[in-house]
Structure formats: C-alpha cells, structure tokens
Amino acid sequence: MTALACNPVTSAPLALPEGLTARPMRPNDVVAIVALETAAEPVDDTGTHESPEDLTAWFVNDLVDLDLDTRVVLTAGGELIGWASAIAPPTFRDAYGVHLEGRVHTDWRGRGIGRALLAWQLERGTELHAERHPEMPARLTATVYTTMPSLEALLRRAGLEQVRWFFHMERPLTDLPPRRRVEGLDLVPFSWDRDEDVRAAHNAAFTEHYGSSERDVASWQVMFTGQPSFRPDLSVLAIEDGAVLGYALSYVSEATAAATGSRESYFGQIGVVPAARGRGLSKAVIIEALHAAAARDCQTAGLEVDSENVTGALGLYESLGFATHRTQVSWSHLLDPLR
C-alpha cells in the first residue's frame, strides 16, 4: 500500500510506503545523514566518510534552497532513512548542470524509497531548468560508484544513461619522486590573498573539460576553498612574476582519517593555465604537494581524473605512482532547450 507524502512547498508528491513521510532537509538533519551513510558504507564501499560540519558546509549556503532542493524520508518514529538533493550551481558552459545526490539506509532498500526520491530529483531538476535557463540544454547527473550496482540499476530503469567514467586514484606517501624546479617559477603554499587569482587560474585551466564551468565567487567558496576540509598549508601554487600559473588544492577529511586510521591529502583541483603548459608545471606542483602532505602526518594522497581528460592527466598521475582504487560513473538525463 502506498502513501503520498506531499511536498509542502509545491504540490508534487512522493510515493512512499505506508507510514513514511517526506519533508525538506533541515540543517540539524546532517547528524542523522552522517549516521545513515556510516551504516551504509560497508555495503556501498565508497571510501568516503563525512562529518556533520562537512555536510553543513555543502547544504547550508547561498547555492542551496533546502525547502526546494532537498528531501528527507522519515519513519513514523522520526528516524531519517533516506535523503536526496537536486543542486544546480549558477555557472555552466555547454549545458545547465543539476547534480543529483542521495542515499537510502540499507535496512530500507528495495521498498521503493529510492525510486520515489529519484523521481522527485528528476522533477526538481526539470523545474530548475525551466525556471533558470530554459534557453539552454540541461544535464541532470548522478555520479555513482561502481560498487553500488543497485543504485546503477535504479538509474538505468529511470532512463538515465552512462556518459562518463571517473577514476579515484591513490598512492602512498613513501618513495616520493624528488622535488622538481622549473626555471623562473616559485612553488609556494596557498595563501588567502591569492584566492581570487587561483579562481581565475582555475577558470582558465578548465575551459575544455567535460562538465566544467567558470566558477563565480560564491560557488568557488562553497565548493572549493570554503570547504571545512580545505588545507591551504598542503596546497601548492606555481607563481611566476606574481601570477598564478598552476595549482594543486588539497583537502583532508578528518572523518575519513578517524574511520580508516589513515590520513589522505586529496588533491581536489589541479590545473595549469593554457599559456604555461608544456613546461612541466603540473608534475612539479603535484610532487611539491606530495612532499608537503608527507611532512604533515598524511599517509596517502588521492585525486580524481576523468577517464577522457583532454590534457592527458591520467598518464601523468600514473607516472607519479597513482593507481586507480575506485571508479565513479556519471549517469545523466539530458533535457532539450525549452525555447
């Protein structure tokens, strides 16, 4: 038997099993979401562990309208057993991007909860497209680890298609390659007075990358250097004549370190401006960041690379000792322009 849990903001219902209700996420739900994901990790094997502070920074900001862009599912007793979001950063290039995320507690899977949440996400993504950029195509995307076959099957049944593969690579911080120097270049830690310059360098470096966009100040802060896990001291900038030509921005998840007993320096963004390519900057910056992490109680380094990266980054990372540990697949539903 199915109950309709009505969206309090619009008339769109979620078709949920009897006794379950849905509502928008509230800031204090992050504790229950962390508990849900911790319980699911032995099954899902994502390698990701987040803290309430991490999730608060991701959901409670100017880019997300909790009432409109999120849902949680509750039992009659108030236990949070599922959540979903449909978030669209303000900037884009080829298609307006809506990112779909969510999870259902392992004890409650197979009852239609995930299907109901996904239907809501696709509807909300379609609304965002119509409201904000109907003149452009849109891409509704869920990025899923290959260790989550039931979620992949759910997406396939809903009509989403596999469009891109991303490799999560790691290496131990032992037997590091020697530091490299590039003539005329200084390798220095990130400093806040250069934050805007790094944003500009990132926008220049990623003009040709799939799904990338020119980050404005708000999305740059929310998604990158404003994250609680961002580590300026482990991040490295390549400077020449006062200009930022390359960068590696590092993040350390203390929640993951506590769960696994190993602290990883994760290079979330790596880039070199087009005019400076071919000089070995990427390799020099990454090696410097490896040494910085090893000197500050990190045991591993990690990064993510698009399997079809146009700059040949995969080969570079493999030459520096990184190996693929997990793979995520980007599943997308494309929407045509409305006018």
C-alpha positions as a Markdown table, in Angstrom:
| # | Residue | x | y | z |
|---|---|---|---|---|
| 1 | Met | 0.0 | 0.0 | 0.0 |
| 2 | Thr | 1.3 | 3.4 | -0.9 |
| 3 | Ala | 1.0 | 6.7 | 0.9 |
| 4 | Leu | 1.5 | 10.1 | -0.8 |
| 5 | Ala | 3.8 | 12.3 | 1.2 |
| 6 | Cys | 3.1 | 15.8 | -0.1 |
| 7 | Asn | 5.8 | 18.3 | -0.7 |
| 8 | Pro | 5.0 | 21.3 | 1.5 |
| 9 | Val | 6.4 | 23.8 | -1.0 |
| 10 | Thr | 4.9 | 22.5 | -4.3 |
| 11 | Ser | 2.1 | 20.0 | -5.0 |
| 12 | Ala | 4.5 | 17.3 | -6.1 |
| 13 | Pro | 4.0 | 14.1 | -4.0 |
| 14 | Leu | 6.5 | 11.4 | -3.2 |
| 15 | Ala | 5.1 | 7.9 | -3.5 |
| 16 | Leu | 6.4 | 6.2 | -0.3 |
| 17 | Pro | 5.5 | 3.0 | 1.6 |
| 18 | Glu | 2.7 | 3.4 | 4.2 |
| 19 | Gly | 3.9 | 5.1 | 7.4 |
| 20 | Leu | 6.8 | 7.0 | 5.8 |
| 21 | Thr | 6.8 | 10.8 | 5.2 |
| 22 | Ala | 9.0 | 13.2 | 3.4 |
| 23 | Arg | 9.9 | 16.8 | 4.1 |
| 24 | Pro | 12.7 | 19.2 | 3.1 |
| 25 | Met | 16.1 | 18.8 | 4.8 |
| 26 | Arg | 16.8 | 20.9 | 7.9 |
| 27 | Pro | 20.3 | 22.0 | 9.0 |
| 28 | Asn | 20.3 | 19.7 | 12.0 |
| 29 | Asp | 19.5 | 16.6 | 9.8 |
| 30 | Val | 23.2 | 16.4 | 9.0 |
| 31 | Val | 23.9 | 14.3 | 12.1 |
| 32 | Ala | 21.3 | 11.7 | 11.1 |
| 33 | Ile | 22.6 | 11.7 | 7.4 |
| 34 | Val | 26.1 | 11.0 | 8.6 |
| 35 | Ala | 24.8 | 8.1 | 10.7 |
| 36 | Leu | 22.9 | 6.8 | 7.7 |
| 37 | Glu | 25.9 | 6.9 | 5.4 |
| 38 | Thr | 28.2 | 5.4 | 8.1 |
| 39 | Ala | 25.8 | 2.4 | 8.3 |
| 40 | Ala | 25.7 | 2.1 | 4.5 |
| 41 | Glu | 29.4 | 2.3 | 3.9 |
| 42 | Pro | 30.2 | -1.4 | 4.5 |
| 43 | Val | 27.7 | -2.2 | 1.7 |
| 44 | Asp | 28.3 | 0.7 | -0.7 |
| 45 | Asp | 32.1 | 0.9 | -0.3 |
| 46 | Thr | 32.5 | 4.5 | -1.4 |
| 47 | Gly | 35.6 | 5.2 | 0.6 |
| 48 | Thr | 34.0 | 8.4 | 1.7 |
| 49 | His | 33.3 | 9.5 | 5.2 |
| 50 | Glu | 31.8 | 12.9 | 6.0 |
| 51 | Ser | 31.3 | 14.9 | 9.2 |
| 52 | Pro | 28.3 | 17.0 | 10.2 |
| 53 | Glu | 30.5 | 20.0 | 9.6 |
| 54 | Asp | 31.3 | 18.9 | 6.0 |
| 55 | Leu | 27.6 | 18.4 | 5.2 |
| 56 | Thr | 26.6 | 21.6 | 6.8 |
| 57 | Ala | 29.0 | 23.5 | 4.5 |
| 58 | Trp | 27.7 | 21.6 | 1.5 |
| 59 | Phe | 24.0 | 22.1 | 2.1 |
| 60 | Val | 23.6 | 25.3 | 4.2 |
| 61 | Asn | 24.8 | 28.0 | 1.9 |
| 62 | Asp | 23.6 | 30.5 | -0.7 |
| 63 | Leu | 23.6 | 28.0 | -3.5 |
| 64 | Val | 21.1 | 25.6 | -1.9 |
| 65 | Asp | 17.4 | 26.2 | -1.1 |
| 66 | Leu | 16.8 | 23.5 | 1.5 |
| 67 | Asp | 13.0 | 23.8 | 1.1 |
| 68 | Leu | 13.1 | 23.4 | -2.7 |
| 69 | Asp | 16.3 | 21.4 | -3.4 |
| 70 | Thr | 16.3 | 18.7 | -0.7 |
| 71 | Arg | 14.1 | 15.9 | 0.7 |
| 72 | Val | 14.5 | 13.5 | 3.6 |
| 73 | Val | 12.3 | 10.4 | 4.3 |
| 74 | Leu | 11.3 | 9.7 | 7.9 |
| 75 | Thr | 9.7 | 6.7 | 9.6 |
| 76 | Ala | 6.6 | 7.2 | 11.8 |
| 77 | Gly | 9.0 | 7.3 | 14.8 |
| 78 | Gly | 11.0 | 10.1 | 13.2 |
| 79 | Glu | 14.1 | 8.1 | 12.1 |
| 80 | Leu | 15.7 | 9.5 | 9.0 |
| 81 | Ile | 16.1 | 6.7 | 6.5 |
| 82 | Gly | 16.7 | 8.4 | 3.2 |
| 83 | Trp | 17.7 | 11.7 | 1.7 |
| 84 | Ala | 18.0 | 13.4 | -1.7 |
| 85 | Ser | 19.1 | 16.7 | -3.2 |
| 86 | Ala | 19.0 | 18.3 | -6.6 |
| 87 | Ile | 21.5 | 21.2 | -6.7 |
| 88 | Ala | 22.4 | 23.4 | -9.6 |
| 89 | Pro | 25.4 | 25.7 | -9.3 |
| 90 | Pro | 24.9 | 29.0 | -11.0 |
| 91 | Thr | 27.6 | 28.7 | -13.6 |
| 92 | Phe | 27.9 | 26.3 | -16.6 |
| 93 | Arg | 29.2 | 26.1 | -20.1 |
| 94 | Asp | 27.7 | 23.6 | -22.6 |
| 95 | Ala | 24.6 | 22.5 | -20.5 |
| 96 | Tyr | 23.0 | 23.7 | -17.3 |
| 97 | Gly | 24.1 | 21.2 | -14.8 |
| 98 | Val | 21.9 | 19.8 | -12.0 |
| 99 | His | 23.6 | 17.4 | -9.6 |
| 100 | Leu | 21.6 | 14.6 | -8.0 |
| 101 | Glu | 22.7 | 13.1 | -4.8 |
| 102 | Gly | 21.1 | 10.9 | -2.2 |
| 103 | Arg | 21.1 | 7.6 | -0.2 |
| 104 | Val | 18.7 | 5.2 | 1.4 |
| 105 | His | 19.5 | 3.3 | 4.6 |
| 106 | Thr | 20.5 | -0.3 | 3.8 |
| 107 | Asp | 17.8 | -1.7 | 6.0 |
| 108 | Trp | 15.1 | 0.1 | 4.0 |
| 109 | Arg | 16.3 | -0.6 | 0.4 |
| 110 | Gly | 14.1 | -2.5 | -2.0 |
| 111 | Arg | 10.9 | -0.9 | -0.9 |
| 112 | Gly | 10.6 | 1.9 | -3.5 |
| 113 | Ile | 12.1 | 4.7 | -1.4 |
| 114 | Gly | 15.0 | 5.3 | -3.7 |
| 115 | Arg | 12.7 | 5.2 | -6.7 |
| 116 | Ala | 10.4 | 7.9 | -5.1 |
| 117 | Leu | 13.4 | 10.1 | -4.3 |
| 118 | Leu | 14.8 | 9.8 | -7.8 |
| 119 | Ala | 11.5 | 10.7 | -9.3 |
| 120 | Trp | 11.4 | 13.8 | -7.2 |
| 121 | Gln | 15.0 | 14.7 | -8.1 |
| 122 | Leu | 14.3 | 14.4 | -11.8 |
| 123 | Glu | 11.2 | 16.5 | -11.4 |
| 124 | Arg | 13.0 | 19.1 | -9.4 |
| 125 | Gly | 15.9 | 19.2 | -11.9 |
| 126 | Thr | 13.4 | 19.7 | -14.7 |
| 127 | Glu | 11.9 | 22.6 | -12.7 |
| 128 | Leu | 15.3 | 24.2 | -12.2 |
| 129 | His | 16.0 | 24.0 | -15.9 |
| 130 | Ala | 12.6 | 25.6 | -16.8 |
| 131 | Glu | 12.9 | 28.3 | -14.1 |
| 132 | Arg | 16.5 | 29.4 | -14.6 |
| 133 | His | 17.9 | 28.5 | -18.1 |
| 134 | Pro | 15.1 | 27.3 | -20.4 |
| 135 | Glu | 17.1 | 28.7 | -23.4 |
| 136 | Met | 19.9 | 26.1 | -22.9 |
| 137 | Pro | 20.1 | 22.3 | -22.8 |
| 138 | Ala | 20.3 | 20.8 | -19.3 |
| 139 | Arg | 22.1 | 17.8 | -17.9 |
| 140 | Leu | 20.7 | 16.1 | -14.8 |
| 141 | Thr | 23.5 | 14.0 | -13.4 |
| 142 | Ala | 24.0 | 11.4 | -10.6 |
| 143 | Thr | 27.6 | 10.2 | -10.1 |
| 144 | Val | 27.7 | 6.7 | -8.7 |
| 145 | Tyr | 30.4 | 4.3 | -7.6 |
| 146 | Thr | 30.6 | 1.0 | -9.4 |
| 147 | Thr | 30.4 | -0.7 | -6.0 |
| 148 | Met | 26.7 | 0.4 | -5.9 |
| 149 | Pro | 25.0 | -1.8 | -8.5 |
| 150 | Ser | 21.5 | -1.5 | -7.1 |
| 151 | Leu | 21.7 | 2.3 | -7.5 |
| 152 | Glu | 23.0 | 1.9 | -11.0 |
| 153 | Ala | 20.1 | -0.4 | -11.9 |
| 154 | Leu | 17.7 | 2.2 | -10.4 |
| 155 | Leu | 19.1 | 5.0 | -12.6 |
| 156 | Arg | 19.1 | 2.7 | -15.7 |
| 157 | Arg | 15.4 | 1.9 | -15.2 |
| 158 | Ala | 14.6 | 5.6 | -14.8 |
| 159 | Gly | 16.2 | 6.3 | -18.2 |
| 160 | Leu | 19.5 | 7.8 | -17.2 |
| 161 | Glu | 22.5 | 6.8 | -19.3 |
| 162 | Gln | 26.2 | 6.3 | -18.6 |
| 163 | Val | 28.1 | 9.1 | -20.1 |
| 164 | Arg | 31.5 | 9.4 | -18.3 |
| 165 | Trp | 33.9 | 7.5 | -16.1 |
| 166 | Phe | 36.0 | 9.0 | -13.3 |
| 167 | Phe | 38.9 | 7.2 | -11.6 |
| 168 | His | 39.7 | 7.8 | -8.0 |
| 169 | Met | 43.4 | 7.3 | -7.7 |
| 170 | Glu | 45.7 | 6.9 | -4.7 |
| 171 | Arg | 49.3 | 6.5 | -3.8 |
| 172 | Pro | 51.2 | 6.0 | -0.5 |
| 173 | Leu | 53.4 | 8.9 | 0.6 |
| 174 | Thr | 56.5 | 6.8 | 0.5 |
| 175 | Asp | 59.3 | 6.6 | -2.1 |
| 176 | Leu | 58.3 | 10.1 | -3.4 |
| 177 | Pro | 59.9 | 11.4 | -6.5 |
| 178 | Pro | 62.5 | 14.2 | -5.9 |
| 179 | Arg | 61.2 | 17.8 | -6.0 |
| 180 | Arg | 61.4 | 19.5 | -9.4 |
| 181 | Arg | 62.2 | 23.0 | -10.2 |
| 182 | Val | 61.0 | 25.0 | -13.2 |
| 183 | Glu | 63.1 | 27.9 | -14.3 |
| 184 | Gly | 61.5 | 31.2 | -13.3 |
| 185 | Leu | 58.9 | 29.6 | -11.2 |
| 186 | Asp | 58.3 | 29.6 | -7.4 |
| 187 | Leu | 56.3 | 26.8 | -5.7 |
| 188 | Val | 54.6 | 28.2 | -2.6 |
| 189 | Pro | 51.8 | 27.2 | -0.3 |
| 190 | Phe | 48.3 | 28.6 | -0.9 |
| 191 | Ser | 47.7 | 32.0 | 0.8 |
| 192 | Trp | 44.3 | 33.7 | 1.1 |
| 193 | Asp | 45.5 | 36.9 | -0.6 |
| 194 | Arg | 45.8 | 34.8 | -3.8 |
| 195 | Asp | 42.4 | 33.1 | -3.5 |
| 196 | Glu | 40.9 | 35.2 | -6.3 |
| 197 | Asp | 44.0 | 34.7 | -8.5 |
| 198 | Val | 43.7 | 30.9 | -8.1 |
| 199 | Arg | 40.0 | 31.1 | -9.0 |
| 200 | Ala | 40.9 | 32.9 | -12.2 |
| 201 | Ala | 43.6 | 30.4 | -13.0 |
| 202 | His | 41.2 | 27.5 | -12.4 |
| 203 | Asn | 38.6 | 29.1 | -14.8 |
| 204 | Ala | 41.3 | 29.4 | -17.5 |
| 205 | Ala | 42.6 | 25.9 | -17.0 |
| 206 | Phe | 39.3 | 24.1 | -17.2 |
| 207 | Thr | 37.7 | 25.7 | -20.3 |
| 208 | Glu | 37.9 | 22.4 | -22.3 |
| 209 | His | 37.0 | 19.9 | -19.5 |
| 210 | Tyr | 33.7 | 18.0 | -19.6 |
| 211 | Gly | 31.0 | 19.4 | -17.3 |
| 212 | Ser | 33.2 | 22.2 | -16.1 |
| 213 | Ser | 32.1 | 25.8 | -15.6 |
| 214 | Glu | 33.6 | 29.2 | -14.9 |
| 215 | Arg | 33.2 | 29.3 | -11.2 |
| 216 | Asp | 31.9 | 32.6 | -9.7 |
| 217 | Val | 33.0 | 33.8 | -6.3 |
| 218 | Ala | 30.0 | 32.2 | -4.5 |
| 219 | Ser | 30.4 | 28.7 | -6.0 |
| 220 | Trp | 34.2 | 28.8 | -5.7 |
| 221 | Gln | 33.8 | 29.5 | -1.9 |
| 222 | Val | 31.1 | 26.9 | -1.3 |
| 223 | Met | 32.5 | 24.1 | -3.4 |
| 224 | Phe | 36.3 | 24.6 | -3.1 |
| 225 | Thr | 38.3 | 26.9 | -0.8 |
| 226 | Gly | 35.4 | 27.5 | 1.7 |
| 227 | Gln | 35.1 | 23.8 | 2.5 |
| 228 | Pro | 36.0 | 22.8 | 6.1 |
| 229 | Ser | 38.4 | 20.2 | 4.8 |
| 230 | Phe | 40.4 | 22.6 | 2.7 |
| 231 | Arg | 44.1 | 22.7 | 3.7 |
| 232 | Pro | 45.9 | 25.8 | 2.5 |
| 233 | Asp | 49.2 | 24.5 | 4.0 |
| 234 | Leu | 49.1 | 21.4 | 1.9 |
| 235 | Ser | 48.1 | 23.2 | -1.3 |
| 236 | Val | 50.7 | 24.4 | -3.7 |
| 237 | Leu | 50.7 | 27.3 | -6.2 |
| 238 | Ala | 53.1 | 27.8 | -9.1 |
| 239 | Ile | 53.9 | 31.6 | -9.3 |
| 240 | Glu | 55.8 | 33.4 | -12.0 |
| 241 | Asp | 56.2 | 37.2 | -11.9 |
| 242 | Gly | 53.4 | 37.4 | -9.3 |
| 243 | Ala | 50.9 | 35.4 | -11.5 |
| 244 | Val | 49.4 | 32.1 | -10.5 |
| 245 | Leu | 50.1 | 29.7 | -13.4 |
| 246 | Gly | 49.4 | 26.4 | -11.7 |
| 247 | Tyr | 47.9 | 25.0 | -8.5 |
| 248 | Ala | 47.0 | 21.9 | -6.6 |
| 249 | Leu | 44.4 | 22.4 | -3.9 |
| 250 | Ser | 44.4 | 19.9 | -1.1 |
| 251 | Tyr | 41.7 | 18.6 | 1.2 |
| 252 | Val | 41.9 | 16.4 | 4.3 |
| 253 | Ser | 38.8 | 14.6 | 5.6 |
| 254 | Glu | 39.4 | 14.1 | 9.3 |
| 255 | Ala | 36.2 | 12.0 | 9.4 |
| 256 | Thr | 37.8 | 9.6 | 6.9 |
| 257 | Ala | 41.0 | 9.6 | 8.8 |
| 258 | Ala | 39.1 | 8.7 | 12.0 |
| 259 | Ala | 37.2 | 5.9 | 10.2 |
| 260 | Thr | 40.1 | 4.4 | 8.4 |
| 261 | Gly | 43.1 | 5.2 | 10.6 |
| 262 | Ser | 44.9 | 6.8 | 7.5 |
| 263 | Arg | 45.0 | 10.5 | 6.7 |
| 264 | Glu | 44.8 | 11.3 | 3.0 |
| 265 | Ser | 45.7 | 14.5 | 1.3 |
| 266 | Tyr | 43.2 | 14.7 | -1.5 |
| 267 | Phe | 44.0 | 16.9 | -4.5 |
| 268 | Gly | 40.6 | 18.2 | -5.3 |
| 269 | Gln | 41.7 | 20.7 | -8.1 |
| 270 | Ile | 44.8 | 20.5 | -10.2 |
| 271 | Gly | 45.4 | 22.8 | -13.1 |
| 272 | Val | 47.8 | 24.8 | -15.2 |
| 273 | Val | 46.7 | 27.8 | -17.3 |
| 274 | Pro | 46.9 | 27.0 | -21.1 |
| 275 | Ala | 49.7 | 29.5 | -21.8 |
| 276 | Ala | 52.0 | 27.8 | -19.3 |
| 277 | Arg | 51.6 | 24.2 | -20.4 |
| 278 | Gly | 54.5 | 22.1 | -21.7 |
| 279 | Arg | 56.9 | 23.3 | -19.1 |
| 280 | Gly | 56.4 | 20.5 | -16.6 |
| 281 | Leu | 54.4 | 22.7 | -14.1 |
| 282 | Ser | 51.8 | 20.0 | -13.3 |
| 283 | Lys | 54.4 | 17.5 | -12.3 |
| 284 | Ala | 56.4 | 20.0 | -10.3 |
| 285 | Val | 53.3 | 21.2 | -8.4 |
| 286 | Ile | 52.0 | 17.7 | -7.7 |
| 287 | Ile | 55.4 | 16.5 | -6.4 |
| 288 | Glu | 55.7 | 19.5 | -4.2 |
| 289 | Ala | 52.2 | 18.8 | -2.8 |
| 290 | Leu | 53.1 | 15.2 | -2.2 |
| 291 | His | 56.1 | 16.2 | -0.1 |
| 292 | Ala | 54.0 | 18.8 | 1.8 |
| 293 | Ala | 51.5 | 16.1 | 2.7 |
| 294 | Ala | 54.1 | 13.6 | 3.8 |
| 295 | Ala | 55.7 | 16.2 | 6.1 |
| 296 | Arg | 52.4 | 16.9 | 7.8 |
| 297 | Asp | 51.2 | 13.5 | 9.0 |
| 298 | Cys | 49.4 | 12.3 | 5.9 |
| 299 | Gln | 49.9 | 8.7 | 4.8 |
| 300 | Thr | 48.4 | 8.7 | 1.3 |
| 301 | Ala | 47.5 | 11.1 | -1.4 |
| 302 | Gly | 44.4 | 10.9 | -3.7 |
| 303 | Leu | 42.8 | 12.6 | -6.6 |
| 304 | Glu | 40.1 | 12.1 | -9.3 |
| 305 | Val | 40.6 | 12.1 | -13.0 |
| 306 | Asp | 38.2 | 12.0 | -15.9 |
| 307 | Ser | 39.0 | 8.9 | -18.0 |
| 308 | Glu | 38.7 | 11.0 | -21.1 |
| 309 | Asn | 40.7 | 14.0 | -19.8 |
| 310 | Val | 41.8 | 16.1 | -22.7 |
| 311 | Thr | 45.1 | 17.1 | -21.2 |
| 312 | Gly | 46.4 | 13.5 | -20.7 |
| 313 | Ala | 46.3 | 13.8 | -16.9 |
| 314 | Leu | 45.7 | 10.1 | -16.4 |
| 315 | Gly | 49.1 | 9.2 | -17.8 |
| 316 | Leu | 50.7 | 11.9 | -15.7 |
| 317 | Tyr | 49.2 | 10.7 | -12.5 |
| 318 | Glu | 50.2 | 7.1 | -13.2 |
| 319 | Ser | 53.8 | 8.2 | -13.9 |
| 320 | Leu | 53.8 | 9.7 | -10.4 |
| 321 | Gly | 52.7 | 6.5 | -8.8 |
| 322 | Phe | 49.0 | 6.9 | -8.5 |
| 323 | Ala | 46.8 | 3.9 | -9.2 |
| 324 | Thr | 43.0 | 3.6 | -9.5 |
| 325 | His | 41.2 | 2.3 | -6.4 |
| 326 | Arg | 37.6 | 3.1 | -7.2 |
| 327 | Thr | 35.6 | 4.2 | -10.2 |
| 328 | Gln | 32.6 | 6.5 | -10.4 |
| 329 | Val | 30.2 | 6.6 | -13.4 |
| 330 | Ser | 28.3 | 9.8 | -14.4 |
| 331 | Trp | 24.7 | 8.9 | -15.2 |
| 332 | Ser | 22.8 | 11.7 | -17.0 |
| 333 | His | 19.4 | 12.6 | -18.3 |
| 334 | Leu | 19.6 | 15.4 | -21.0 |
| 335 | Leu | 16.9 | 18.0 | -21.4 |
| 336 | Asp | 16.5 | 20.0 | -24.6 |
| 337 | Pro | 16.1 | 23.7 | -24.6 |
| 338 | Leu | 12.6 | 24.9 | -24.0 |
| 339 | Arg | 12.8 | 27.8 | -26.3 |
